[in-house]
Amino acid sequence: MPAAESPLPRRWTGIVRSAVVQAISVASTAMSTAWGRAASSRHRQQAEIDRLRTELALLSQEIEIKDARWAKLPARRRPFYDPIQRMRILQLKAAHGWSVSQAAERFLVTEETIASWLRRIDEEGERALVQTSEPVNKFPDFVAYLVRQLKLMCPALGKVRIAQILARAGLHIGSTTVRRMLQRKLRPEEVEAESDVPNGRVVTARHPGHTWHVDLTTVPTSGGFWVPWAPFANPQRWPFCWWVAVAIDHVSRLVVGFAVFPRCPSSFQVCSFLGRTISKAKTPKYIITDKGKQFFCRAFKRWCRRRKIRPRYGAVGKHGSIAIVERFIRSMKSEGTRRIYVPLRRDAMRRELGIYMTWYNEHRPHQSLDGCTPMEVYESAKPANKAARLEPRARWPRRRLCAAPAARVRGKCGVKFALVVGGAEGRRHLPVVELKLVA
């Protein structure tokens, strides 16, 4: 029958548009059924090609419709591309080999805009016109702010110590990242050396409580040692200084005991101090000291023999012989006594040293112990820096390793938290750091 004589339904112009939509829907259903059947036959490759061609044609129509709509707006009234989108546009331009005019036509911008992006592509900073996408491992800005605040409140902390303190609080961050956040290179603290025995009989500490290091030091009071007249030094005794004896466990670096004396103690006083310390802790197999008159004498050796303790001595004038206890004394003075007004009362001095020793044993991460505290190692407890951590990076893969030591994520990623810095017994120079979640 000729087309001119084909009968048409009444009011066909009112239903033809809905009929077209329905016909396309039926055709799409039929094509999907055919592709599904072909996927399990020998024609599956050709079916996949036909499906991809159809999808490409539909995407081309979709882009054409959107471009037609945005083209009606003047260029200055169209939404701006953000810095990351601009970088992606330039990447597509390079991949397709488009000219400036072709790229401008594709993305509905002017040629001057594309040319400006190319000229300023290497700009740095947060306000750069073209930027790459944010890496997955980038910490939010508030983390850098917390690191700077911690450094401001505790200037004595280095980048490694800051990283270890934050790891114990639940935030695992590398020391190099801390250095970048502080925007300056911080000198790492010296690594504590092992004890060196000169007589060839090397002492190997096998477990906590096996080997102790004992030494004496002076802590000047407000009077100080120096005077501007001969012999240019005050007597090394109270009220110009306190004599402090300390005993350190080799394996755990735990301060097992300390004592305060108004003047240089005798061998009897040192032995009494060690006896009181042993009554509260395990009896060591070895005690390593220098060759001071309190230790290198018959009375001290006789006391050790009665308790089945073997005394060992460091080399005179040799660096590193008793490095463990010497390094602790340096830390005690730089972190503790030099940051306070050293009391003239003996009980007040004992209290101040006791607060520092408790903070050192329980809250201060130790570099030679991989960020653990001496008390955790001494009691074989689970370190706080190996507990579940907080993850402020929203896009960080949960199964990917974090800054050492590795720990699982606590809760969900992308959390925000506030830095709470307290002090042991109110001493701000002995920081106790916590991280609290915020809404």
Secondary structure, DSSP 8 states (H G I E B T S, - for coil): --GGG----TTGGGTHHHHHHHHHHHHHHHHHHHHHHHTTSTTHHHHHHHHHHHHHHHHHHHHHHHHHHHHTS-GGGS----HHHHHHHHHHHHHHT--HHHHHHHTT--HHHHHHHHHTTT--STT-SS-----TT---HHHHHHHHHHHHH-TT--HHHHHHHHHHHTB---HHHHHHHHTS-------------TTS------STTSEEEEEEEEEE-TT-S--SSTTSS--SSTTTEEEEEEEEETTT--EEEEEEESS---HHHHHHHHHHHHHHS---SEEEE---TTTSSHHHHHHHHHTT-EEEE--TT-TTTTHHHHHHHHHHHHHTGGGS---SSHHHHHHHHHHHHHHHHHT---GGGTT--HHHHHTT---GGGS-BB---TT--TTS--SSS---B-S-SS--EEEEEEEETTEEEEEEEEEEE--
